[in-house]
Amino acid sequence: MFIFKYSGTKPLPLIAVLFLAFATFLVQAETNKNIGYKPGQTAPEFKLKSLAGKTYTLASLRKQGHVLLVFWAVECVYCYAEVKNLNALHKKYNNKGLTLAAINIGAEYDEDVAAYVKDNKIEYLILSNRLDNLDAAEAYHSIVTPTLVLINSEGKIVSYGHSIPDISKFVK
């Protein structure tokens, strides 16, 4: 079976195309394996504003203990699916040493973010500083949403991924 012809004189068989696709996947996987942070690495500092206009830094958020950063966007359906779980997490651990801060990286206008927060009854801190948030996303190597980063009070990353970590392992 042949899919297309390459610049040579013979058609390229399907097996060769599949091999090339798989080889490309392996190379990209190897290249991208270091994207993100590993537990034990120092979390980058940032300075961002909330929807209310108050300025927060990572250092100020860490004063209560652990910080869970959620890099998200209004248009992200996976982010929307986690809103209830994040609200529950905020209610359960907010007074036990966990600050949940969601950093909007969709470059949406504050009015759109505020409407989304109100419509979805989001109860945790929202940092929405348009372009500065994109700098924070770059510093944290957040290339997809949601990206969740759990940081301890010493500023070390304890979890980095795309789903909610088991907070009970870190906050009692």
Residue, then its C-alpha position, 0 to 999 in steps of 0.5 A: m500500500f502506498i500513501f504518496k510519492y516522495s521526490g525519489t523514483k519509487p513510492l514511499p510505503l506506508i510502513a516507512v511513513l509510520f516509522l518516520a512518524f514514530a521516530t519524530f514522536l520519539v525525538q520530540a518526546e526526548t526534546n520535551k522531557n525537560i519542560g516544566y519543573k521537577p520537585g525540589q527545584t526553586a519556584p520562580e518569583f513573580k509579581l502579579k495583580s488580582l482582579a481587585g487590583k492588589t499586588y501579590t508576589l510568590a513570597s507574599l503568598r508563601k507566608q501562609g504555607h503552601v501555594l498551589l498555582v493554577f495556570w488557566a484560561v477562560e476558553c480552556v474546557y479542562c480548566y472549567a471542568e476543575v473549577k468545582n474541585l478547586n473551589a472544594l480544595h480552597k474551602k478545605y485547605n485555605n485555613k490550613g496553610l494552602t493558598l490557591a492562586a489561579i493565574n490567567i494566561g489566556a491574555e483575556y481582558d480583565e472584564d472577561v475574566a471577572a465575568y467568568v469568575k462570577d458566572n462560575k462562582i470561583e472562590y479562590l484568588i485570581l491573578s489577571n494581569r494580562l501580559d505580566n501573567l504571560d511572563a509568569a507562565e513562561a517562567y514556569h514553562s506553562i505551555v498548556t492549561p491547566t498547569l498546576v504547580l504546588i510550592n512549599s513555604e520554602g519556595k521549592i516545587v513539590s508537584y508540577g503537572h496538569s491535574i490536581p495533586d494530592i494536597s493531603k500529602f503536603v498540607k494537614 
